[in-house]
Amino acid sequence: MLFKWRRTLKSKLDFKPPSIDNETWARSKADWERPDNKTVSARNSSNRRGGRDKAKATHIGGSVPHASTMRDLEQSKGQRPTAYEIFTRTHGVFYTESGDCSQWTNVKSQKVNVIIF
């Protein structure tokens, strides 16, 4: 039964959402079919599916906004967190007993920590 719900790429491109006018849809379809866009799309798809070896993580918050992380830190500590605390919480991977970050998500985060903090 599930196979009936799957559509081929061709049939997906034939389904125009009602909120998009015909001219815009035709231009979009033409853009999607251009070879340079297909190359970029293939590369981006590969990066999304490649895990840590393809696209390195820049922060560890997932879908949680930084503002929510700041609010959670404020509630747990009873005071507004510093920029450093927010940065380490969103870019750090492992922490020492004192709460300092001992490993970063990537080299850039580690450099930012050294230069700014």
C-alpha positions in Angstrom: 0.0 0.0 0.0 2.9 2.4 0.8 4.2 2.2 -2.7 1.0 3.9 -4.0 2.0 7.0 -2.0 5.4 7.3 -3.5 5.8 9.5 -6.6 8.5 9.6 -9.1 10.4 12.9 -9.5 8.5 13.4 -12.8 5.1 13.2 -11.1 6.3 15.5 -8.2 7.3 18.1 -10.8 3.9 17.8 -12.4 2.1 18.5 -9.2 1.8 22.3 -8.8 0.8 23.6 -5.4 -2.4 25.7 -5.7 -0.7 28.8 -4.2 1.8 29.1 -7.1 0.8 30.6 -10.4 1.4 28.7 -13.6 4.1 31.1 -14.9 6.2 30.9 -11.7 5.8 27.1 -11.6 7.0 26.8 -15.2 10.1 28.9 -14.5 10.9 27.0 -11.4 10.6 23.6 -13.2 12.9 25.0 -16.0 15.5 26.1 -13.3 15.4 22.7 -11.6 16.2 21.0 -14.8 19.3 23.1 -15.6 22.5 21.0 -15.4 24.2 23.4 -12.9 21.3 23.2 -10.5 21.3 19.4 -10.7 25.0 19.4 -9.9 24.5 21.6 -6.8 21.5 19.5 -5.8 23.4 16.3 -6.0 26.3 17.7 -4.0 24.0 19.1 -1.3 22.1 15.8 -1.1 25.3 14.0 -0.6 26.4 16.4 2.1 23.1 15.9 4.0 23.4 12.1 3.8 27.2 11.9 4.5 27.2 12.3 8.2 30.2 13.7 10.1 32.7 12.8 7.3 30.9 15.0 4.7 29.3 18.0 6.4 30.9 18.9 9.7 28.5 20.1 12.4 28.8 23.8 13.3 26.8 23.6 16.5 25.1 21.0 18.6 21.7 22.6 19.3 19.9 20.7 16.7 16.6 22.4 16.0 16.6 24.3 19.4 17.1 28.0 18.8 19.9 29.7 20.6 17.3 31.9 22.4 15.8 28.8 23.9 19.2 27.6 25.0 19.8 31.0 26.6 16.4 30.8 28.4 17.2 27.2 29.7 20.6 28.3 31.0 19.0 31.3 32.7 16.4 29.1 34.4 19.0 26.5 35.5 21.5 29.1 36.8 19.1 31.7 38.1 20.9 34.4 36.2 21.4 35.5 32.6 24.1 33.4 31.0 27.2 35.1 29.5 28.0 34.9 25.8 30.8 32.4 26.6 28.3 30.1 28.3 25.9 30.2 25.4 28.8 29.7 22.9 30.2 26.6 24.8 26.7 25.1 25.2 25.9 25.4 21.5 29.4 24.6 20.1 31.1 22.4 22.7 30.9 18.6 22.7 32.5 17.4 25.9 32.8 19.2 29.2 35.1 19.0 32.2 33.8 18.7 35.8 34.1 22.5 36.2 31.9 23.0 33.1 34.6 24.1 30.7 34.5 22.8 27.2 37.2 20.2 26.4 36.3 19.5 22.8 34.6 21.6 20.1 32.3 20.7 17.2 34.9 21.9 14.6 38.2 23.7 14.3 36.5 27.0 13.6 34.6 26.9 16.9 37.8 26.1 18.7 39.6 29.1 17.1 36.7 31.4 17.9 37.0 30.3 21.5 40.7 31.0 21.6 40.5 34.4 19.8 37.3 35.9 21.4 37.1 34.2 24.8 
